[in-house]
Amino acid sequence: MKLSEIQETIKEHDFNLENKPGYFMKLIEEVGELSEAIRKEKSGQPTEFNIKGSIAEELNDILYYVCALANVHDIDLEETYILKDKLNKVKYSR
């Protein structure tokens, strides 16, 4: 699934312009949960039976709220990635 498709799927089910601060607070909460999962070394690709509390689950949750924030701020993350990558190629000579 492309990032644009993920963004669109999230937008279809969770788009509330009045909840911009709420999406950001959830993102911060999920970053904290990722920190805990990393500390507990819950790495590796999970299955449906062991996804809860894993690094993978928390990264997914972070991606969700990054996409939700991008949606309410009318940002295309794929296009932004391309633009930023061009700048980084010059900055880091790659």
N, C-alpha and C positions, 0 to 999 in steps of 0.2 A: 504494500500500500504506500502510495506517495504521501509526502507530508501535506500536500494540498488536499488530498482526499481525507486525511486524518482531520485537518482543520475543518473541512466541510461537514464531516460526520459529527464532530463536536458541536459545530454551529447549529446543525439541525436539531440537536437535542438540548443544548445548553447555551443560550445566547441571551444575556440580560445586560443591556447598556448601563443600567443603574447599579450593577453589581461589580463594577471595575475594582473597587477596593477589596471586595470579597474574594474575587479570583486571585488577587495578589496575596492576600492573607493565606489562602489555601495553598498557593505555591510555596510560600515560606514554611508552612506547616509540613508540607511534603518533603521539602529539603531537610528539615529536621528529622523526619522519619527515615530518609535516605542515610543520613549520618548515623543513626542508630543501627540500621541494617549493615552498613559498612563496618561499624565497630564490632558487630556480632559476626562478621565475616559470612553473611548469608548470600554468597555469590553463586554464579552458575545459572544456566538456563533452567528455570523452574518448570514443573508440570502443574496441572490443575490441582494436584494434591499438596504441593508445597510452595505455592506462590505467595501466600500470605506472609507479609513481613520481609520478603526477599528484596535484595537490591533491585532486581528486575521489576518487581511490582512498584517500588517507589520511583524508579526512573520513568516508568509508564505514567504514574500519577503526575510527576513533574511535567512530562511532555503534554499531558492533558491540559494542565493549567497554563502552560506556556502558550498552547494553541488557543485556549479560551481567552487569554489576555490579548493575544494578537488579533483575534476576531473582534473583540469589542473596541479595539483601537484601529480597526480597518487596516491591518498589516498582513501582507502575503509573505509568509515565512520562507517559502521557496525562493521568491524573487529577492528577498532580503539576503538570504544566504548567498545567492549568486553575486549580488553587489558587494557584500562584505568579503567574499572570497577573492574577488578581483583586487580589492584594496590590500588584503593580506598577502597576495602573491607579490605585489610590489614591495610592501613593507618588509617581508621576510625573504625576498629574492628567491621565490620558488616557482 
